[in-house]
Amino acid sequence: MGTLTYDSKLEADFDDRVLAHLQIVINGKLRRNEAFAFSWKDDQRIGNGRTSIWLNSAIPISYKYLGGRMPLINPRWIEALVVAANSPGGLHLVPEPPENDHFEGHRVEGHRVEGHRVEE
């Protein structure tokens, strides 16, 4: 489990693979100075509710991974998360779509996923 820390006060745990996909989408939007909402369902350990935060480039955010290697990235999941992030409801976890036959799942190097631009 990795941890997203927002404004040095709020911590939320996500599977490392989920967190890696969220990081790509969140950082892409923040680099463009786009503010947006991000919501998720809380773990049962803390009440089984929901949390929603407003993300903008002025508020610090950090990502801490349990594992030492970058998880495999599904470009179609990135696209689905970007669509959610650009919607009026803001970013929220959506089911991971199956990868296209021509995508095997690739590690992120810089800001590219297997030759296709993900976010700048």
N, C-alpha and C positions, 0 to 999 in steps of 0.2 A: 504494500500500500504506500502510495506517495501522498504528499500533503501540499495543498495549495494554501498559502498564507496571504491574507488580504489585509492591508493597512496595519501589519504587525500585530493585529488583534484577533482576527477571525481565522481559524484553521479548519479546513475540510479535507477529509481523507478520500482518496480515489485510488482505484487500481492504477498501477504505473502506466499501463497501456492507455487507459482512459485519460489519465492526466496528460500524457504526451500529446494526444489528439487535441485536448482542450488547450494546451499551451500553444500549439501552432495557430489555432484559431484566435485565441485571445491576443497573443502577441501581434498577429497580423493586423487586427483591428486597432490595437493601441498604437502601433507604429504609424498608422494613418490618422491618429488623434480622433478616432471614433469612440464615443462613449456609448455604453450599452448595458443592459441588464443581463445578469447571469443567475439562473435559478437551478436548484437541485433538491432532490428528496433527501432528507436527513436520515442518518443511520438510526436504527431502533435504539441503539445505546444512548442516544441523546434526545429521544422523544418521538422519533418517527414522523416529524413534521416536515416543513419545507423551509429553505433559506433562499433569499434573493438578495443580491448585492448589485450596486451600480458601479460599473468599472469605467474608469477613465485614466488617462496617462499620468495624471497628477498623484494618483494613489499607488503606493508601492504594492507589488504583488510578487510572490516568489513561489517556486516549485521545488519541492524536495522529493527525490525518488528513493525508494528502498533499494532497487536494483541498480547495478553499476553500468548497464548497457541500455542504450536507447531502444525501446520496444519497436517492433515492426509497425509501420504506418500504413493504413488503408486510405488511399487518396479519395475514394468514394465516401468514406466516413467524414473526412475533412470537408468535402463539398457539402454533405448533408448538415454538418454542424455550422458551416458558414451560412447556409440558407436559414437555419434557425436563428443564428446570431443577428442576421439582417431583418428578421421579422419583428413585428410590433411587440411580441412577447419576449424577445431577446433570446440569448443563448440558453439552451437546456439540453440535457442528454437525449439523444435520439438513438434508436436501435442501429447497430452497425450493419450497413448493407453488405451483401456479399461482394467480393472483389470481382472485377471483370476478369475474363480469362487472360487478358494480356497484362494484368497486374498480379504479381506474386506476393505482394506485401514487401515493402522496401524500407530500409533504414533511412532516416532523414540525414542528409549531408548538407550543411548550410541551410538554405531555404528551398531546396529542390527535392522532389521525390521522384526518383527514377526518370529524370529528364523532363518532368512536367512541373511547372511552376505551381507551388502551393499557395504561398503568401509572400508578399514583399513588404 
